Amino acid sequence: MKDKYITVTQLTRYLKYKIDHDENLNEVFLKGEISNFKAHSRGHYYFTLKDENTRINAVMFSSSVKNVKFVPQDGMKVLVTGKISIFESSGSYQIYVDEMLEDGVGNLYIAFEQLKKKLEEEGLFREDHKKHIPKIPTRIGVVTAPTGAAIKDIISTIKRRWPLAEVYLFPSLVQGELAKDDIVKQIKRAEEFSLPLDTLIVGRGGGSIEDLWPFNEEIVARAIYNCSIPVISAVGHEIDFTIADFVADLRAPTPTGAAEMAVPQLNDVSRYIKQIQLRCQNTMIHKIQLYRRKINDLMERQIFKNPMIMYQNKELILDQLYDKLKYHFSNIVNLKEKDLLKIKHSIIFQNPYQLTEKKKNIFLQNISKLETLSPLLTLKRGYSMTRKDDKVVCSSKQLKKDDSISIEFQDGVVDAKVV
């Protein structure tokens, strides 16, 4: 009975033999879209060829690669020629490509470029909008799948580099049709978290362009752009670029790289603190030495060696000022004494009556002059003064017939009329 059973290896070899000897599979012409492309360091190409419903693994050895006239990329549509065979180690069938021609760009790649152009024109990629990633974070949020290598790498890297930081996971779908809405939901949860987060890492591990596509969705890009927390994008491997990478405040090549960018190295911070301490110490020593030299310079000054000299100088100045004041005061007194002597020897003090007689004579002379000019004296000599309307008449031309006038004599006034 046991003779009926064969090993998996025997079955795989049998199927490989059948396929290798099938003339229909020795030269196959396929068209499809490249996904999960990888160029090996030895020159071989490894990728997946797919259409709307299924996919097949493909290998192109370096001997055939040298004839390819373009650089294959994920999303490209190509025409390939090759043979179908089975890879015994995995038991999977694949196509060994001998020739590959370009057949246009896949629909996903077109959608990627269109959305990238749209968001770039709106300014979502501008550097002046990007927020600064804190150097010394306290709390870090992570939006990714709760299982898998990505979250494990992020947590282990953070704990190794900066164990003081707390990591909070916001579990999300990262693949499939529902992933985009779940990613947006978890970003909003992180913003509304009870404890303020310093940094938010959004991403997942590597995969095909289809696997990473949720991070190329517009709603995810806008959620990252509008997030109030600084966001580090960590999607796929180093060669993978998504719309989320362009919108995020910082792009990391891998999830592990995102963790390294999010936190400092504990040893580096310790060395930096020691450098700061040393610089502070050296600065303080320099300051102390500088002020000590200044104090020593001050102590060497004459004023500190002989402080009384300052008062002695002031006393000399005071003596000089006192002498000047005394001199000027004596001069003023002498001048006033001279003025007083002049006054004492003046006529007013020696013969005051002589001055009075002189003033009296001047007064009488002025009285005589006034009497000579007085109109009363003129009237006394027989003259009269004629007035009309209280105004002195100086000419006969000022009068006419029947004018009323008054004539003033020495002893009275007579009213008259001109005839």
CORKA-V452761 format. One record per helix or strand. SS is the DSSP state (2 for helix, 1 for strand). FROM is the first residue (numbers start at 0). TO is the last residue. If there is no record, write none. Layout:
ss | from | to
SS | FROM | TO
SS | FROM | TO
This chain:
ss | from | to
2 | 1 | 3
2 | 7 | 19
2 | 22 | 25
1 | 27 | 38
1 | 44 | 49
1 | 54 | 59
2 | 61 | 64
1 | 75 | 86
1 | 91 | 104
2 | 106 | 121
2 | 126 | 128
1 | 138 | 143
2 | 148 | 160
1 | 165 | 170
2 | 178 | 190
1 | 198 | 203
2 | 212 | 215
2 | 217 | 225
1 | 229 | 234
2 | 242 | 246
1 | 249 | 250
2 | 254 | 261
2 | 265 | 298
2 | 301 | 304
2 | 307 | 343
2 | 346 | 349
2 | 351 | 372
2 | 374 | 379
1 | 384 | 387
1 | 390 | 391
2 | 395 | 397
1 | 403 | 408
1 | 411 | 416
